[in-house]
Amino acid sequence: MLEISDLTYRVGARPLFENANAFIAEGWKVGLVGRNGTGKSTLLRLIQDEVGKPNASIRVRRGARIGFVAQEAPQVDTPLLDLVMAADAEMTSLLAEAETAEDPQRIADIHMRLAEIDGYSGEARASAIMVGLGFEQDELRRPAREFSGGWRMRAALAGVLFSAPDLLVLDEPTNYLDLEGAAWLEEYLREYEHTVVCVSHDREMLNRSVTHILALDDKKLEVFVGGYDAYLRKRAERMSLAVGMKAKQDAQRAHLQKFIDRFRAKASKATQAQSRIKQLEKMQDIAVPLEERTIPFHFEDPVQLASPLVVLDEADLGYVEGKPVLKKVSLRLDHDDRVVVIGPNGQGKTTLVKSIAARLALLSGKRVASGKAVMGYFSQDQLDELREGETVLEHVRDLEPDWAPPRLRGLAARMGFGQEKIDTKVQNLSGGEKVRLLLGLMAHAKPHVLILDEPTSHLDIDSREALIHAINEYEGAVLLITHDIYLAEACADRLWLVYHGRARQYDGDLEDYRKLVAAADRPADDGEKHVAALVEQVTPKPKASKYTLQRKLEAAEKEIEQANEALTRIDSALADPELFTKDQKRGESLLKERAHAATALARAEAAWLEASEAMESVA
């Protein structure tokens, strides 16, 4: 389907591809991976621009239709559904011609072709795709200009999916999708009958939806069979093999050099020494791929405060008096919580976290927070708040205006901005670097609560791994909104579900939630969202969350410690040989107390074992 041969491409003096080669067969689902800035999006653009040119390095099967997601749907008065259907140019043209054609033979040809391409079900298919991507049924006829850029981006994605091209090319398609939309897209791509090439930093999507990985590394392309985890294993095996072969070669070189140094001056061994020299010169160096270093994230641990840090009690949340987005919310956040907020887009997840962060006043009810608790809040919207024209150093100076420049540069370096980046104007930073700067600025205050609203949209896979590590090392509370399943599963102990005007704890795990989203009905007649059954009709299988089990483990460990301390104290007293002679009643009382302590120890150990086994099962 797609063949890349000896592709060489430069941006200015910087080479992105040097004699790169790859072959993608019909029907493959391919995930294109590589570090940010290595040229993934450039490769997609080259596929679009170079196909069909004479002697091009990129070739696609003759007659194949290629589909790319546009920047976004235009701001026009045309209904979104019509824009999506217009993506299939042939079907749209035939349907329009069928309204005006008069020649009987032409009319018959039109209807025969519409039947062949399933044109009569076009509106139903387009509606199903749009609902799957998060649109409400009653929104499909609304003009495109009434939607935000993110929703128009979804419509553009719906259009390319609807046109069902032979080669579907997607660049970060999950960036504008919630967990529900991402889960639907994974399933759609898995069942898609044609070829897909998709740039994505979503590790779970790359594991669930692709058959091959196309890796862009060191200006070369290479195809691996399997998902992302399989690719990592093969890459690690290759690295290990290269290191081993390099070590063996180095040992052989040292042995040859030792022989040469020892015998090259001796006439009787001169010929053999010369032979070794030639052998050494002919030896090809074994190159060990260099592991690119990912700059770590770091969140300073706060001073511990007593729980709860924040409590919402019967609170109505929203922006307009009398029109709450969420009603009667009662939730609490403790100092060691790890909470992921789930639910469809537009249901109020950001409203909830803004209210907890005190960035949005309550409409009614109570918000009780520790007076010393510092809230660290990150939102994608803040990317626009960086001051264009100012440098990284100028933003860092806002934190500590009185610090000397060397100390400020050290602070910037801890955020990941070295000498070569510190004087860069923020508009020239990559999306990932802007995220890194904002997280660093936020973390400087040593917050007790990290509130992160979609922090990973501009981060590559390795940077997401670094963020996971930093969150798990951090000792405060974390409240997270993300469409990245891998990040959520790696960091979450509890889930809060926001849906249909309510916010409450969800007793299942993310896998339960994904299954419910996939299994839920998608009614088209009443406009209900396809996850309605999640809250109103389907009850997840009850089971303890990691958070609950961790609490049980901690309680059991404390009881075991207290029981052991009591037994040690009692046994020390009972060791007195004159105890029963001096005070028989006290001796008998100690024996009874010891029996109670031993029973408590046995009960606590049983509770610990049960919670521990349950934790292993959840893990």
N, C-alpha and C positions, 0 to 999 in steps of 0.2 A: 504493500500500500504506500509506504513512504521510504525513500532511500536517500541517505545523505552521504556524499562521496567527496572526500578531500576538501572539506569546507574550511576555508581560511577567511577570517574576517577580523578587521581592526576597527576600533573607535579611537580616532586620532593615532597616537603612537602606541596605544595599548592593545595588544592582541587578545581577542576573546576566544577565537577558535584557530587552531593550527592543524591542518590536514585531518580534521575530525571526520569520522565515518560512523554510520549506524544504519541498521535496516529494521523496519517495523512491518510486520506481516498483517494481512487482512484479519480483522477481528480482535487484534490485541488491544488490551486496555493498559496504557503506558503512563506511569508517573514520572515526570521529569523533575529531577532533584539536583541540588547543588547549592553552594553558599550564596547568600545575597551578593549581587554585583558580579557574578561569574558569567552572566549572559543568558539566563533561561528565557526571560521575556524577549530578549533580542532574537533568540533562535525561533520563537514563535512568530515574530514579525518577519523574519527571513523566510520562513515557510510560506507565509502569506504573500510576500513580495516576489520571491524568486521562482515560485512554481510557474511553469509555462515558458520561462525565458530560455532562449537557445543556450546550450552548453552549461546550464545551471547546475550547481553542486547539489541542489535539492530537487528531487523528482517525486511526483505522485502518480499513482496509476491513472492512465489515460481515461478521461471521462468521469473521474471521481469528483463528487461535490465536496467542498471543504467548508466547514462552518466555524466561524470565529465569533466570540462574544464581543459585541460592540462596547464602546466606552459606557454607554447607557442609552436607554430609550429617549427619544427627543421630547422636549417640552412642547407638545402640541395638543390640540383639542381632540385628537383621535382617541377613541376608547382603547384602553390597554389591550383588551382581548383582540381587537382588530389589528393592532400593531404586531402582536405575537403571531397571529395567523398570516399576516403579510410576509413573514419571514420565509414561508413556503411560496416562492414566487409563482411556480407552475400551478399550484392548486388555486391560488388567488386569481390568477389570470383566467383559468378555466371556469371558475365559478362566475366571474364577471361576464365572460363571453357567453356562458350558458343562458344568461338573462336576456341577451340581445340576438343571439344567433337565429337565423331563419332557415338556412339550408338543412333539410332533413338529415343528409349524410353527415354534415358537420356536427349537428346536434347529437347524433348517435355516437360519433367519434369522441366528442367531449365527454359524454356520460360514461362511455366505456373506459376512457382514460381516468376519469374521476374515481370510478370503481377500482381500477388497478392501484391507484395511489392512496386509496382509503380517504378520498377527499370529502365524502359525505359526513364522515365522523370528525371532520377537522375541528369544529367548534368544541365538541365534547372532549377531544384529546387535548386541545389547547387549554381548556378550562381545568382539566385534571392536572396538567403540568403546573399551572399557575397556583392552584390550591395547594399542591404539594410543596411549592416554594414559599408558601405562607400567605398568599392573598386570600381574603374573604370572598365568598361567591358574589356578594353584592358589590364588590369593588371592581369587578372585571369590566364593567361598562363605564366606569368613570374615566374622564379625560386624563391623559398621561401627565399633563402639566400640574395636576393636583397632588402628585406624589413626589416624595423627596428623591434625591439622587440615589440613595441606597435602594429604594423600592423600584426605581426605574432601571437600576442595574439588574435587579431580579427579573424584571420584564424582558430585558435584553437577553438574559440567560434562558428564560422560558422560550423566547423566539428561536434561538439556535437549537435548543433541544427539540422544539416542535418541528423544525425543518428536517430533522433526522438526516444530517449529511453523512456521506461515506467516511469522512475523516472529521471528527469533532475535536477541535482544539480549544482548550480552556486554560485560562491564566488565573489561578487562585479563586476558583468559583465559590468557595465557602466563606469568603471574607464578609459577605453581606448576609449570610444565613445564620439563623439560630440553630440550636441542636436539632430541632424538629426538621427544619429545612435541609440541614446537612445530612441527617439520617435518610431522608427521602432521596436526596441526590445520590448518596452512596448506592442505594438499592437500584436507582434508575440506571446509573452508569454500569453497575454489575450486570444488569439485564440487557443493556444496549447491544443491538445486534451488529453494529458497525465498529470501526476503529476509533479509539480515543487517545489523545495525547493531552495530559493534564499537568500543569505546574501546580504543586500544592506543598504547603508546609504542614499540613494536617496529617500527622503520623498514622492515626487510626484510619483515616480515609485511604491512605496509601497501602494500608494492610488489608482493608476490607474490599476495595473496589478495583484494584489493578491486578493484571496478570504479569506485568513486567515493570522493571525500573530502568529508566534511561538516565544514567548518571553523567553529569557534566563536571569534570574534574581536571585541573591542570590543562585546560584548553582542548581536552579530548572528550569524546562521547563513547559510552560503553553500555550495552544492554545486559541486564541481569534478569533471570527468570524468578518470579515470585514477587511478594510485597516488600515493604520497606525493611521489616525486621530480617527477612531472608537476605536482602541486599547487605545489611550491616554485618550479618554473620559471614557472608562470602568475602566482604571487604576485610574483615578482621582476619579471616583465614589467610587471605592473600598477603596481608601485612606481616603476619607471623611467619609465613613461608619466606617472604623476601628478607626479613630480618635474619632468619636462620641461614639462608643461602649467603647473605652478606657476611655473616660471622664466619662461615666456612671458607669463603673466598679470602677474607682478611687473614685467616689463619694460614691458608695456603700461600698467600703473598709473603707473609712474615717468614714462613719456612724457606721459600725460594730466596728471599733477600738475605736471610741468614747464611745460606749456602754460598751465595755470590760474594758476600762480604768476607767470608772465611777463606774461600779458595780462589778468588779471581787473580790473586798475585802469585799463585803457585803454578809453575809451568805444567806440572803433571795433571792439574785439574782445570787448566785454563779453558780447554774446549768445552768441558761440562759446564763451567761457569758461564761461558758465552751462550750455551744452549739455554740455561736457566734465565739469562737476561732476555733473550728473544721470547721465551715462554711468558715471562712477566710482562713484556711489552704488548704481546698479543692478547693478554687477558682482558676481556670486556668487563667494565665496572658494572656491578649489580646495583641498581638504584633502588633505594628504599623510599617509598612515598612519604613525604613529610605530612604529619598530622597538623592541620591548621588549628591554631589556638583560638578558642572561643573566649572572649573577655567575660569573666564571671559577673553576675549581679551580686549585690550584697545589701542586706537590710540589717541595720544595727538592732541588737536586742534591746527592748525597752525595759525600764524599771518595772518589775512585776507589781500589778495592782490586784486587789481582791475582786473576785467575780460577784455579780455580773458587771461587765463594762458598760453595756447599753441594754435597756429594756424598752420595748414598745408595748404599751398597754391599751388595748381597745382603741387603736389609733386609726383615723381616716387619713389617707395620704393622697395628695394630688396638688394641682396647680390653681384650680378655680374653686372658690368657696361654693359649697353645695353640689359640686360635681367631683366626688372623690374617684380616683383611679383604683384605689384599694380601700376596702372597708374592714373595720374591726380587726386590725392586725395586732396580734399579741405574740411577740417573739423576744428572745433574749440572746445576747452574745456574751460568752464567757472568754476569759483571758487566753485559753488554749484551743478555742474553736477553729475548725477548718471547714467552712461552709461554702458550697457552690449553689448559686441561685439558678434554678432551671425554670423553663416555661417558654411558650412561644413569644416571638418578638411582638412588641406593642401591648403586652399585658401588664407591664408595670415593674419590671425587674429594676431598671435604672431609677425609677421613682422610689422604690423601696430602699435601695442603698444610699441614695441622696438623702432620704429622710433619716436614716441611721447615722449618716455622716454630719447631720445638722446643716446640710446645704439646702434643704428644703423644709420650710416650716410645716408642722402638722396642721391639718384642717380641724381635727378634734382629737381627743384622747391625750395620752401622756407619753413623753419620752424622758426616761430617767437614765442619766449617764454619770459615771464617775467624774468628779470635778477635775481630776488630774489626767484623765484619759485623752491622749492625743490621737486624732484620726488622720490617717494618710489616705488620700483619695486620688485615684488615677482614673481618667476617662479618656477615650479616644478623642472626644471633643476638645480636650486640652491641647492637642497637637496644633490647633489653630491659635492657641493663646501664646505660643512662643513668639517673641517680638522680632519680626522680620528686620534685617539690617543689623542686628546685634549678634555678638559672638557667643560661643559657649562660655567663655570666661566671664563675660558681662552678666550672663544669667546666673552663674555660680556666685558671683560677687554679691548678688542680692541676698544670699543666705547669710553672709558674714561680711558686711561692708567695712569692718574695721581690720580685717585680716590683711597681712602683707601679701603681695603678689606671689612669692614662692609658696606660701601656705595655701593660697587659693588654687594654685596649679596642682599642688598635691591632692587637694580635695577633688578637683576635676579628674585627676588620674585615677583616683579610687572609683570614680563613676564610669571609668572606661575611656576617658578622653586624654590621650597622651599629647606630647608636644606638637605633633603634626596636625592635631584636630582642635586644639583648645582655642585657636584664634579663627576657626571656621565660622562663618555666619550661619545661623540656624536654618535659613532657607536652603542652604547647600548641603545640609545633612540628609542622609537617607532616612526613610521612614523608621527603620530599626534604630538608628542612632538618635532620632528624636524621642522614641519611646524610652531608650536608655537614659537620656538626659532628664526627662520628666520623672522617671522612677528614682533617679539619683537625687534630684531636687526634693522629691517627696520624702525619701528615706532619711534625709539629713536631720529631720526633726525627731528621729527615733520614735515613730508612732507606735501606740499600743495596738492599733487595729490597722491592717492593710486592707483597703477596699479597692479592688481592681476590676474595672469594667472593661472587658475585652482588651487585655493588655498585649495579646500575641499577634494581632492582625498583620503587623509589619515585621515580625520576627521570623527568621529562618528556623529550621528544625533544631540546629545545634544551640541557638540562642534560647529557644523554648526549653531545651533541656537545662540550660544554665539557670533559667528563671525558676524552673521546678526545684532545682537544687537549693536555690536561695530561699524560696518559700518554705521548703521543708526544714531548712536550718534555722529559720526565724522563730523566735520564741513567743511572739505575740499572736493575736487572733487574725484570721484571714477570712475575708468575705469576697467571693470571686464570682464574676459573671463571665462566661466564656463559651464559645462554640467548639473549643478544642477538647474532644473527649479524653485524649491522652493526658493533657494537663489536669483536667478535672479529676480523673481517676487517680492520678499520682498525688494530688494534694488534698482531696476532700475526705472528711470524716462524716459530714452530714450534708443533706440536701434540703433546700427550701424550695417549694414549688409555688410559683406565682401564676395564677390562672383565674380568669373569670371574676376579677374583682377581689380575689382572696390571696393571702400569702400564709403558708403554713409549712410545718416540717413534713417532709416526704419520707416514709419509712422504708421504701425500697432503696436499691442502689441504681447507678447509672445504667447498668445492663437491663434491669427491670424496666426502667423508663424508656430505653431505646426499643425494647420489645413491644411495649404498650403503644408507642408512637407508630411503629411499623404495622401493628395489628389493628389499630383503631380504624373504624369506618370513616369514609370521607363523603358524607352526604352532600349532594349538589342542590337539593331542592329547598332546604331551609337555611342555607348559608352558615350552618354551624361549622366551626373549624374542625379539621380532622383529628385533633387531639381532645375533643370535647369529652369523649369517653374516659379520658385519663382521670378526670376529677369526679365527674358526675356519675359515671356508669361502671368503671372498672376499679376494683380495689386491689392494690398490689398484694402479693403474698407477704404476710406479716413476717418480718425478721428484723433482728436487732441490727442497727447501723454500727459502723466501726466506732463512731463516737460513743454510743451507748455501751458497747462492749469494752472500750477502753476505760470508761468510767467504772464498770464492774471490776475490771482487772485491778485498777488502782485502789478501789475500795477493799477488794480481797487482800491485796498486798499489804495495805495498812492494817487490816484486821490480823493478818498473819504476824506482822511485826509486833503488834500490841500483845497478842497471845504469847509469843515467844519471850517478850520482855517480862510478862507476868510470870511465866513458868520459870525463867531464870531467877527472878526475885524470890519466888516461893521456894524453889529448890535450894537456894542459898540459905534461906531461913530454916528449912527442914534439915539441913546438914548439921545443925547444931546438936551434938549428942545429948545435951542436957535440956533440950527444949521441952520434952514431955514431962520431965521431972520438975522443971520450974513452973511451967504453965501448960497444963494438959489441954485446957479449953482452947488456947491459941493454937496449939498443935493440931487439934481436930479441925479447927476453923481453916487452917492453912491446907489441910488435906482436902476439904470440901472445895476450897477456892482453886486448888490445883486441878481437881476433877472438872470444874467448870471451864478453866482455862484450856485444858486438853481438849474438851468437847468443842470449844470455840475455835481452837486451832484446826481440828479435823474438819469442821464445817467451812472455815475460811479456805482451807486448802482444796476442798471439793469445789467451792465456788470459783476459785482461781483456775482450777483445771478445766471446768466447764466453759468459762469465759475464754480461756486460752485456746481451747479446741474450736470454739465458735469463731474466734479471730482468724485462726488458720483456714477455716472453711471459707470465710469471707474473702480472705486474701487470695 
